[in-house]
Amino acid sequence: MSSIGRSDLLVPSGDVLGDLPVPLEIRPLRTARRLRLRFDEARGVLKLTCPAAMSRRRALAWALDQRDWIDAQLQRAEQPQPFIPGALIPLCGEDVRLVCAADAPRTPKLDGTDLRCGGPEAAFERRIETYLKTLALEIMASDVADYAERAGVRPSGVSVGDAASRWGSCSSDRRIRLSWRLVLAPVAVRRYVAAHEVAHLVHLDHSPAFKRLEATLFGTGLAQAKSELRRVGPRLRLFGRRR
Ligand SMILES: [Zn+2]
């Protein structure tokens, strides 16, 4: 299979060529006529599309010339992201637009890439947040059930919260608690946290045995998911906040 059209080149942040604060993905495209740079807020990476025939070095040099634009995008992404009409949120890593519509039900409903919510606008932010917490619990309880079955264990309960310092926890009485904000993370990142906590149902430590089980449960891409969580984590904490 041809590699053209896939994001197969990743320049890590701090790369000697780049000196960029975030990783840059170079995507050669047969159909691309010109260079195009975009900041993928959900994943915290810059995406550079270039014509297939162009050299990586030339494409990268062009991108580095856009440093002012890049810094402006990153600065914007560090602002609080309140759940207001028109805002984009990365639901399961995919951009979804928040829409306030008079004819929509008061319980938000996903319609393609729009999340539509009716009722008085004053309650809009609260309704969106409640919806996301409910959805997060539904999705993550299913992630946990999936890994727990593979591990041959059963949690005594799964709940969602908003702990400031951690993404998940597992108590000695087998209760798993996860941050609802993970529903705004890329799927692999969210599932990694679930696999990690399920592995704690068997080992309440970070011993080599725990790490082996965590790796078996999650499968390939564990290190990548871990580092992606470190990268997108700070941004996840900005959603639903005004300041
Ligand atoms: Zn742990």
py3Dmol code that shows the C-alpha trace and the ligand (Angstrom):
import py3Dmol

protein = """\
ATOM      1  CA  MET A   1       0.000   0.000   0.000  1.00  0.00           C
ATOM      2  CA  SER A   2       1.255   3.445  -0.845  1.00  0.00           C
ATOM      3  CA  SER A   3       2.105   5.666   2.080  1.00  0.00           C
ATOM      4  CA  ILE A   4       0.828   8.727   0.261  1.00  0.00           C
ATOM      5  CA  GLY A   5      -2.208  10.173   1.944  1.00  0.00           C
ATOM      6  CA  ARG A   6      -1.395   8.868   5.384  1.00  0.00           C
ATOM      7  CA  SER A   7       0.132  10.860   8.206  1.00  0.00           C
ATOM      8  CA  ASP A   8       3.277   8.844   8.336  1.00  0.00           C
ATOM      9  CA  LEU A   9       5.785  11.474   9.312  1.00  0.00           C
ATOM     10  CA  LEU A  10       5.771  12.897  12.771  1.00  0.00           C
ATOM     11  CA  VAL A  11       8.203  15.564  13.858  1.00  0.00           C
ATOM     12  CA  PRO A  12       8.187  15.478  17.669  1.00  0.00           C
ATOM     13  CA  SER A  13       8.082  18.705  19.648  1.00  0.00           C
ATOM     14  CA  GLY A  14      11.558  19.959  20.463  1.00  0.00           C
ATOM     15  CA  ASP A  15      12.919  18.219  17.333  1.00  0.00           C
ATOM     16  CA  VAL A  16      16.179  19.801  16.215  1.00  0.00           C
ATOM     17  CA  LEU A  17      14.621  20.663  12.857  1.00  0.00           C
ATOM     18  CA  GLY A  18      11.476  22.064  14.292  1.00  0.00           C
ATOM     19  CA  ASP A  19      11.939  23.511  17.757  1.00  0.00           C
ATOM     20  CA  LEU A  20       8.137  23.593  17.869  1.00  0.00           C
ATOM     21  CA  PRO A  21       6.220  23.452  21.154  1.00  0.00           C
ATOM     22  CA  VAL A  22       3.937  20.672  19.803  1.00  0.00           C
ATOM     23  CA  PRO A  23       4.506  17.764  17.400  1.00  0.00           C
ATOM     24  CA  LEU A  24       3.979  18.348  13.712  1.00  0.00           C
ATOM     25  CA  GLU A  25       2.477  15.741  11.421  1.00  0.00           C
ATOM     26  CA  ILE A  26       3.394  15.904   7.749  1.00  0.00           C
ATOM     27  CA  ARG A  27       0.770  14.495   5.440  1.00  0.00           C
ATOM     28  CA  PRO A  28       1.759  14.250   1.754  1.00  0.00           C
ATOM     29  CA  LEU A  29      -1.393  14.237  -0.380  1.00  0.00           C
ATOM     30  CA  ARG A  30      -1.632  13.502  -4.079  1.00  0.00           C
ATOM     31  CA  THR A  31      -4.530  15.911  -4.375  1.00  0.00           C
ATOM     32  CA  ALA A  32      -2.837  18.759  -2.489  1.00  0.00           C
ATOM     33  CA  ARG A  33      -1.917  21.692  -4.725  1.00  0.00           C
ATOM     34  CA  ARG A  34      -0.340  23.768  -2.009  1.00  0.00           C
ATOM     35  CA  LEU A  35       0.889  23.599   1.555  1.00  0.00           C
ATOM     36  CA  ARG A  36      -1.657  23.869   4.306  1.00  0.00           C
ATOM     37  CA  LEU A  37      -1.153  24.050   8.058  1.00  0.00           C
ATOM     38  CA  ARG A  38      -3.842  23.279  10.630  1.00  0.00           C
ATOM     39  CA  PHE A  39      -3.767  22.888  14.398  1.00  0.00           C
ATOM     40  CA  ASP A  40      -5.642  19.772  15.551  1.00  0.00           C
ATOM     41  CA  GLU A  41      -6.788  20.974  18.957  1.00  0.00           C
ATOM     42  CA  ALA A  42      -8.190  17.608  20.022  1.00  0.00           C
ATOM     43  CA  ARG A  43      -4.846  15.864  19.599  1.00  0.00           C
ATOM     44  CA  GLY A  44      -2.599  18.836  20.252  1.00  0.00           C
ATOM     45  CA  VAL A  45      -0.644  18.383  17.014  1.00  0.00           C
ATOM     46  CA  LEU A  46       0.015  20.573  14.002  1.00  0.00           C
ATOM     47  CA  LYS A  47      -1.013  18.975  10.719  1.00  0.00           C
ATOM     48  CA  LEU A  48       0.873  19.968   7.626  1.00  0.00           C
ATOM     49  CA  THR A  49      -0.597  18.894   4.285  1.00  0.00           C
ATOM     50  CA  CYS A  50       1.714  19.122   1.302  1.00  0.00           C
ATOM     51  CA  PRO A  51       1.742  18.047  -2.353  1.00  0.00           C
ATOM     52  CA  ALA A  52       2.943  14.441  -2.606  1.00  0.00           C
ATOM     53  CA  ALA A  53       6.027  15.310  -4.672  1.00  0.00           C
ATOM     54  CA  MET A  54       7.335  17.989  -2.321  1.00  0.00           C
ATOM     55  CA  SER A  55      10.301  17.166  -0.094  1.00  0.00           C
ATOM     56  CA  ARG A  56       9.745  16.888   3.621  1.00  0.00           C
ATOM     57  CA  ARG A  57      12.486  19.420   4.284  1.00  0.00           C
ATOM     58  CA  ARG A  58      10.911  22.061   2.054  1.00  0.00           C
ATOM     59  CA  ALA A  59       7.457  21.521   3.534  1.00  0.00           C
ATOM     60  CA  LEU A  60       8.862  21.766   7.041  1.00  0.00           C
ATOM     61  CA  ALA A  61      10.813  24.929   6.233  1.00  0.00           C
ATOM     62  CA  TRP A  62       7.589  26.528   5.032  1.00  0.00           C
ATOM     63  CA  ALA A  63       5.759  25.492   8.195  1.00  0.00           C
ATOM     64  CA  LEU A  64       8.512  26.933  10.396  1.00  0.00           C
ATOM     65  CA  ASP A  65       8.071  30.269   8.630  1.00  0.00           C
ATOM     66  CA  GLN A  66       4.493  30.324   9.962  1.00  0.00           C
ATOM     67  CA  ARG A  67       5.727  30.500  13.546  1.00  0.00           C
ATOM     68  CA  ASP A  68       3.674  33.604  14.448  1.00  0.00           C
ATOM     69  CA  TRP A  69       0.502  31.941  13.206  1.00  0.00           C
ATOM     70  CA  ILE A  70       1.373  28.740  15.092  1.00  0.00           C
ATOM     71  CA  ASP A  71       1.975  30.616  18.344  1.00  0.00           C
ATOM     72  CA  ALA A  72      -1.340  32.461  17.947  1.00  0.00           C
ATOM     73  CA  GLN A  73      -3.188  29.145  17.464  1.00  0.00           C
ATOM     74  CA  LEU A  74      -1.545  27.585  20.504  1.00  0.00           C
ATOM     75  CA  GLN A  75      -2.295  30.608  22.623  1.00  0.00           C
ATOM     76  CA  ARG A  76      -5.931  30.508  21.582  1.00  0.00           C
ATOM     77  CA  ALA A  77      -6.092  26.792  22.456  1.00  0.00           C
ATOM     78  CA  GLU A  78      -4.866  27.576  25.973  1.00  0.00           C
ATOM     79  CA  GLN A  79      -7.870  29.770  26.708  1.00  0.00           C
ATOM     80  CA  PRO A  80     -10.834  28.479  28.730  1.00  0.00           C
ATOM     81  CA  GLN A  81     -13.365  26.778  26.465  1.00  0.00           C
ATOM     82  CA  PRO A  82     -16.852  27.495  27.817  1.00  0.00           C
ATOM     83  CA  PHE A  83     -19.754  25.436  26.469  1.00  0.00           C
ATOM     84  CA  ILE A  84     -21.337  28.305  24.578  1.00  0.00           C
ATOM     85  CA  PRO A  85     -23.349  28.235  21.333  1.00  0.00           C
ATOM     86  CA  GLY A  86     -21.022  27.981  18.340  1.00  0.00           C
ATOM     87  CA  ALA A  87     -18.124  26.456  20.312  1.00  0.00           C
ATOM     88  CA  LEU A  88     -16.365  23.377  18.951  1.00  0.00           C
ATOM     89  CA  ILE A  89     -15.719  20.493  21.330  1.00  0.00           C
ATOM     90  CA  PRO A  90     -13.728  17.324  20.524  1.00  0.00           C
ATOM     91  CA  LEU A  91     -16.332  14.695  21.446  1.00  0.00           C
ATOM     92  CA  CYS A  92     -14.486  11.341  21.430  1.00  0.00           C
ATOM     93  CA  GLY A  93     -11.776  13.262  19.590  1.00  0.00           C
ATOM     94  CA  GLU A  94     -14.053  14.424  16.746  1.00  0.00           C
ATOM     95  CA  ASP A  95     -15.062  18.077  16.419  1.00  0.00           C
ATOM     96  CA  VAL A  96     -18.693  18.709  17.326  1.00  0.00           C
ATOM     97  CA  ARG A  97     -20.344  22.134  17.242  1.00  0.00           C
ATOM     98  CA  LEU A  98     -22.581  23.284  20.078  1.00  0.00           C
ATOM     99  CA  VAL A  99     -25.834  24.635  18.659  1.00  0.00           C
ATOM    100  CA  CYS A 100     -28.532  26.475  20.575  1.00  0.00           C
ATOM    101  CA  ALA A 101     -31.800  26.065  18.668  1.00  0.00           C
ATOM    102  CA  ALA A 102     -35.298  27.059  19.718  1.00  0.00           C
ATOM    103  CA  ASP A 103     -36.803  23.965  18.077  1.00  0.00           C
ATOM    104  CA  ALA A 104     -34.363  21.520  19.698  1.00  0.00           C
ATOM    105  CA  PRO A 105     -35.193  19.448  22.797  1.00  0.00           C
ATOM    106  CA  ARG A 106     -33.843  20.654  26.146  1.00  0.00           C
ATOM    107  CA  THR A 107     -31.788  17.500  26.468  1.00  0.00           C
ATOM    108  CA  PRO A 108     -28.919  17.948  24.016  1.00  0.00           C
ATOM    109  CA  LYS A 109     -29.007  15.635  21.032  1.00  0.00           C
ATOM    110  CA  LEU A 110     -26.291  14.811  18.531  1.00  0.00           C
ATOM    111  CA  ASP A 111     -27.298  15.578  14.943  1.00  0.00           C
ATOM    112  CA  GLY A 112     -24.387  14.745  12.626  1.00  0.00           C
ATOM    113  CA  THR A 113     -21.547  16.979  13.818  1.00  0.00           C
ATOM    114  CA  ASP A 114     -23.911  19.349  15.685  1.00  0.00           C
ATOM    115  CA  LEU A 115     -24.867  18.933  19.317  1.00  0.00           C
ATOM    116  CA  ARG A 116     -28.250  20.663  19.444  1.00  0.00           C
ATOM    117  CA  CYS A 117     -29.824  21.947  22.627  1.00  0.00           C
ATOM    118  CA  GLY A 118     -33.017  23.977  23.126  1.00  0.00           C
ATOM    119  CA  GLY A 119     -34.592  25.786  26.061  1.00  0.00           C
ATOM    120  CA  PRO A 120     -33.486  29.078  27.640  1.00  0.00           C
ATOM    121  CA  GLU A 121     -29.944  30.066  26.675  1.00  0.00           C
ATOM    122  CA  ALA A 122     -29.087  30.803  30.311  1.00  0.00           C
ATOM    123  CA  ALA A 123     -29.190  27.048  31.016  1.00  0.00           C
ATOM    124  CA  PHE A 124     -27.278  26.064  27.869  1.00  0.00           C
ATOM    125  CA  GLU A 125     -23.831  25.546  29.436  1.00  0.00           C
ATOM    126  CA  ARG A 126     -25.215  23.548  32.348  1.00  0.00           C
ATOM    127  CA  ARG A 127     -27.269  21.320  30.040  1.00  0.00           C
ATOM    128  CA  ILE A 128     -24.280  20.604  27.805  1.00  0.00           C
ATOM    129  CA  GLU A 129     -22.095  19.728  30.785  1.00  0.00           C
ATOM    130  CA  THR A 130     -24.761  17.444  32.284  1.00  0.00           C
ATOM    131  CA  TYR A 131     -25.174  15.747  28.915  1.00  0.00           C
ATOM    132  CA  LEU A 132     -21.405  15.206  28.581  1.00  0.00           C
ATOM    133  CA  LYS A 133     -21.154  13.723  32.079  1.00  0.00           C
ATOM    134  CA  THR A 134     -23.998  11.299  31.364  1.00  0.00           C
ATOM    135  CA  LEU A 135     -22.486  10.338  28.027  1.00  0.00           C
ATOM    136  CA  ALA A 136     -19.033   9.972  29.614  1.00  0.00           C
ATOM    137  CA  LEU A 137     -20.385   7.550  32.206  1.00  0.00           C
ATOM    138  CA  GLU A 138     -22.183   5.492  29.571  1.00  0.00           C
ATOM    139  CA  ILE A 139     -19.145   5.271  27.271  1.00  0.00           C
ATOM    140  CA  MET A 140     -16.554   4.708  29.972  1.00  0.00           C
ATOM    141  CA  ALA A 141     -18.609   2.146  31.889  1.00  0.00           C
ATOM    142  CA  SER A 142     -18.617   0.233  28.624  1.00  0.00           C
ATOM    143  CA  ASP A 143     -14.809   0.679  28.202  1.00  0.00           C
ATOM    144  CA  VAL A 144     -14.320  -0.648  31.742  1.00  0.00           C
ATOM    145  CA  ALA A 145     -16.714  -3.580  31.216  1.00  0.00           C
ATOM    146  CA  ASP A 146     -14.824  -4.487  28.070  1.00  0.00           C
ATOM    147  CA  TYR A 147     -11.395  -4.578  29.755  1.00  0.00           C
ATOM    148  CA  ALA A 148     -12.757  -6.142  32.956  1.00  0.00           C
ATOM    149  CA  GLU A 149     -14.156  -9.043  30.972  1.00  0.00           C
ATOM    150  CA  ARG A 150     -10.776  -9.569  29.310  1.00  0.00           C
ATOM    151  CA  ALA A 151      -9.065  -9.461  32.714  1.00  0.00           C
ATOM    152  CA  GLY A 152     -11.652 -11.805  34.220  1.00  0.00           C
ATOM    153  CA  VAL A 153     -12.564  -9.332  36.990  1.00  0.00           C
ATOM    154  CA  ARG A 154     -15.511  -7.171  37.903  1.00  0.00           C
ATOM    155  CA  PRO A 155     -15.482  -3.665  39.454  1.00  0.00           C
ATOM    156  CA  SER A 156     -17.962  -3.007  42.272  1.00  0.00           C
ATOM    157  CA  GLY A 157     -18.877   0.285  40.623  1.00  0.00           C
ATOM    158  CA  VAL A 158     -17.934   2.809  37.935  1.00  0.00           C
ATOM    159  CA  SER A 159     -18.526   6.538  38.310  1.00  0.00           C
ATOM    160  CA  VAL A 160     -17.376   9.785  36.748  1.00  0.00           C
ATOM    161  CA  GLY A 161     -15.997  12.837  38.534  1.00  0.00           C
ATOM    162  CA  ASP A 162     -13.740  15.806  37.956  1.00  0.00           C
ATOM    163  CA  ALA A 163     -10.662  15.276  40.099  1.00  0.00           C
ATOM    164  CA  ALA A 164      -8.108  18.015  39.475  1.00  0.00           C
ATOM    165  CA  SER A 165      -5.050  15.834  39.882  1.00  0.00           C
ATOM    166  CA  ARG A 166      -5.872  12.526  38.213  1.00  0.00           C
ATOM    167  CA  TRP A 167      -7.770  11.019  35.326  1.00  0.00           C
ATOM    168  CA  GLY A 168      -8.835   7.860  37.059  1.00  0.00           C
ATOM    169  CA  SER A 169      -8.646   5.969  40.324  1.00  0.00           C
ATOM    170  CA  CYS A 170      -9.392   2.513  41.650  1.00  0.00           C
ATOM    171  CA  SER A 171     -10.139   2.025  45.345  1.00  0.00           C
ATOM    172  CA  SER A 172      -9.358  -1.057  47.435  1.00  0.00           C
ATOM    173  CA  ASP A 173     -13.082  -1.885  47.417  1.00  0.00           C
ATOM    174  CA  ARG A 174     -12.894  -2.115  43.615  1.00  0.00           C
ATOM    175  CA  ARG A 175     -14.591   1.138  42.679  1.00  0.00           C
ATOM    176  CA  ILE A 176     -13.342   2.813  39.518  1.00  0.00           C
ATOM    177  CA  ARG A 177     -13.725   6.559  39.161  1.00  0.00           C
ATOM    178  CA  LEU A 178     -12.863   8.344  35.920  1.00  0.00           C
ATOM    179  CA  SER A 179     -12.785  11.974  34.828  1.00  0.00           C
ATOM    180  CA  TRP A 180     -15.808  12.821  32.668  1.00  0.00           C
ATOM    181  CA  ARG A 181     -13.447  15.057  30.656  1.00  0.00           C
ATOM    182  CA  LEU A 182     -11.968  11.958  29.022  1.00  0.00           C
ATOM    183  CA  VAL A 183     -15.041  11.888  26.765  1.00  0.00           C
ATOM    184  CA  LEU A 184     -13.393  14.923  25.100  1.00  0.00           C
ATOM    185  CA  ALA A 185     -10.115  13.046  24.580  1.00  0.00           C
ATOM    186  CA  PRO A 186      -9.084  10.942  21.587  1.00  0.00           C
ATOM    187  CA  VAL A 187     -10.609   7.451  21.940  1.00  0.00           C
ATOM    188  CA  ALA A 188      -7.260   5.705  22.525  1.00  0.00           C
ATOM    189  CA  VAL A 189      -6.434   8.109  25.372  1.00  0.00           C
ATOM    190  CA  ARG A 190      -9.799   7.534  27.054  1.00  0.00           C
ATOM    191  CA  ARG A 191      -9.533   3.760  26.704  1.00  0.00           C
ATOM    192  CA  TYR A 192      -5.964   3.751  27.995  1.00  0.00           C
ATOM    193  CA  VAL A 193      -7.149   5.265  31.301  1.00  0.00           C
ATOM    194  CA  ALA A 194      -9.895   2.620  31.527  1.00  0.00           C
ATOM    195  CA  ALA A 195      -7.405  -0.210  30.854  1.00  0.00           C
ATOM    196  CA  HIS A 196      -5.033   1.243  33.473  1.00  0.00           C
ATOM    197  CA  GLU A 197      -7.718   1.350  36.175  1.00  0.00           C
ATOM    198  CA  VAL A 198      -9.020  -2.135  35.316  1.00  0.00           C
ATOM    199  CA  ALA A 199      -5.468  -3.481  35.692  1.00  0.00           C
ATOM    200  CA  HIS A 200      -5.571  -1.984  39.219  1.00  0.00           C
ATOM    201  CA  LEU A 201      -8.522  -4.276  40.007  1.00  0.00           C
ATOM    202  CA  VAL A 202      -5.959  -7.069  39.862  1.00  0.00           C
ATOM    203  CA  HIS A 203      -2.845  -5.249  41.143  1.00  0.00           C
ATOM    204  CA  LEU A 204      -3.213  -2.227  43.428  1.00  0.00           C
ATOM    205  CA  ASP A 205       0.287  -0.996  42.573  1.00  0.00           C
ATOM    206  CA  HIS A 206       2.455  -0.167  39.555  1.00  0.00           C
ATOM    207  CA  SER A 207       4.504  -3.366  39.805  1.00  0.00           C
ATOM    208  CA  PRO A 208       5.930  -5.147  36.734  1.00  0.00           C
ATOM    209  CA  ALA A 209       2.968  -7.559  36.968  1.00  0.00           C
ATOM    210  CA  PHE A 210       0.582  -4.591  36.799  1.00  0.00           C
ATOM    211  CA  LYS A 211       2.407  -3.170  33.792  1.00  0.00           C
ATOM    212  CA  ARG A 212       2.276  -6.509  31.988  1.00  0.00           C
ATOM    213  CA  LEU A 213      -1.463  -6.780  32.533  1.00  0.00           C
ATOM    214  CA  GLU A 214      -2.048  -3.141  31.502  1.00  0.00           C
ATOM    215  CA  ALA A 215      -0.126  -3.747  28.261  1.00  0.00           C
ATOM    216  CA  THR A 216      -1.981  -7.000  27.556  1.00  0.00           C
ATOM    217  CA  LEU A 217      -5.361  -5.364  28.123  1.00  0.00           C
ATOM    218  CA  PHE A 218      -4.712  -2.231  26.079  1.00  0.00           C
ATOM    219  CA  GLY A 219      -2.791  -3.862  23.251  1.00  0.00           C
ATOM    220  CA  THR A 220      -0.549  -1.930  20.875  1.00  0.00           C
ATOM    221  CA  GLY A 221      -0.006   1.821  21.188  1.00  0.00           C
ATOM    222  CA  LEU A 222       0.124   2.020  24.984  1.00  0.00           C
ATOM    223  CA  ALA A 223       3.167   4.317  25.151  1.00  0.00           C
ATOM    224  CA  GLN A 224       1.651   6.546  22.488  1.00  0.00           C
ATOM    225  CA  ALA A 225      -1.684   6.823  24.325  1.00  0.00           C
ATOM    226  CA  LYS A 226       0.167   7.617  27.539  1.00  0.00           C
ATOM    227  CA  SER A 227       2.181  10.434  26.002  1.00  0.00           C
ATOM    228  CA  GLU A 228      -0.868  11.736  24.172  1.00  0.00           C
ATOM    229  CA  LEU A 229      -2.693  12.024  27.499  1.00  0.00           C
ATOM    230  CA  ARG A 230       0.180  14.088  28.867  1.00  0.00           C
ATOM    231  CA  ARG A 231      -0.085  16.340  25.826  1.00  0.00           C
ATOM    232  CA  VAL A 232      -3.859  16.822  25.648  1.00  0.00           C
ATOM    233  CA  GLY A 233      -4.499  16.625  29.410  1.00  0.00           C
ATOM    234  CA  PRO A 234      -4.032  20.317  30.241  1.00  0.00           C
ATOM    235  CA  ARG A 235      -6.389  21.279  27.449  1.00  0.00           C
ATOM    236  CA  LEU A 236      -9.100  18.847  28.589  1.00  0.00           C
ATOM    237  CA  ARG A 237      -9.205  20.740  31.875  1.00  0.00           C
ATOM    238  CA  LEU A 238     -10.139  23.985  30.081  1.00  0.00           C
ATOM    239  CA  PHE A 239     -13.490  22.776  28.742  1.00  0.00           C
ATOM    240  CA  GLY A 240     -16.633  24.078  30.349  1.00  0.00           C
ATOM    241  CA  ARG A 241     -14.711  26.819  32.098  1.00  0.00           C
ATOM    242  CA  ARG A 242     -15.109  30.550  31.698  1.00  0.00           C
ATOM    243  CA  ARG A 243     -11.806  31.508  33.300  1.00  0.00           C
TER     244      ARG A 243
END
"""
ligand_1 = """\
1
ZN
Zn -2.213 3.652 38.438
"""
view = py3Dmol.view(width=600, height=400)
view.addModel(protein, "pdb")
view.setStyle({"model": 0}, {"cartoon": {"style": "trace"}})
view.addModel(ligand_1, "xyz")
view.setStyle({"model": 1}, {"stick": {}})
view.zoomTo()
view.show()
